[in-house]
Amino acid sequence: MIRSVHLLGIPFAIIAGTGAGVFALLSWGIFRDSPFGTAIALLSVGMAALTIYHTMLLVVEPASPVLDVLRSAANTIVAIFIGLLILRHRQLRRERSGGEAAWTD
């Protein structure tokens, strides 16, 4: 019974993850030339990896090596995303403290 409830969640996970991924790609298309364009692109890849991971978690057993690889990839993408945001924030702070005018779109 519980297994069938989990299996019913798979289509919802796929639909929600696909919608979020498409929204992230559309946002990247808009903000491509902004300071956070690369971070948004990486976020869309991370969202796709997490969607695949959570769907696989519902389908296969939790102790699968495939899930370990997907979890590692998703965590790596999140770490790179956070690192890029920190680097970009520091770069913007240095540019503004150098006496330059604030950037505009």
N, C-alpha and C positions, 0 to 999 in steps of 0.2 A: 504494500500500500504506500509506504513512504517513498519507495523507489519510483512509483508511477507519478507521485507529486513532483519529485525532482525532475523527471523526464518531461513533465508538462512545462517546467520553467525554461527548458532549452530554447524553444522558439522565442520566448520573451527576451531571453538573454541575447540571442542573436539579433533580434530586431532593435533592441535598445542599444547594443554595441555598434551596430551598423549605423544607426541614426546619429549616435554621438561621433563616430568616426567621420561621417560625411560632414557633419557640422564643423568638426575640427579642420577638415580639409578646406571647406568654404571659408572659414575664418583665416586660414593660412593664405588663401588666395587674396583676401582683402588686406591682411597685415604683412604680406611678404616683404615689403620694403621697410617695415617698421623695425624698431630695435629688438622686438621679441618674435620676429618672423620665424627664425630657426627653432626657437623653443616651441612654438605652436606646431610646426611641422613634426618635431620629435614627439610632441604630445599626441598627435594623431597616430603615429606608429605605436606608441605605448598603449594607447587605448585599444588598438586592434589586437595587440599581443595579449592584453588582459582579457579581452572578450574571448579570444581563442582559449586561453588558459581556463577561464571559468566554465566555458562550455565543455571542455575536455574533463574538467573536474567532475561535472555532473554525469558524464558518459562513462568514463573509465574509473578504475579503482584509484584511490588517492596515493598509493605507494608506487606509482608508475614512473619509470625513468623519463618518459616523455614529459610528464608534468614537472619533474624537477628541472628539466632543461627550459621549459616554457617559463617557469617561475623565476629561474635565474635570469633569463633574457628580459623579462618584464621588470625585475628589480634593477637590472643594469640600465635599462632605458630610463627608468624613473631617476636613478642616481645621476645619469648624464644630463637629464632635463633640469634637475635642481642645480647641478654644477654650472650649466649654461646660464641659468637665470642669475646666479650669484655673480658670475663673471661679467655678464651684461650690465647688471646693476652697478658694479664697481666701475665699469668703463663709463657709464653714463654719469656717475657721480664725479669722476675725474674730469670729464669734459665740462661739466657745469661749474666745477670749482676753478677751472682754468680761465674763467672770465668770458667764456663764450655765451652767446644767447641761447635760450632754451630752444630745442628743436621743435619744429612744427611739421605737420603733415600737409 
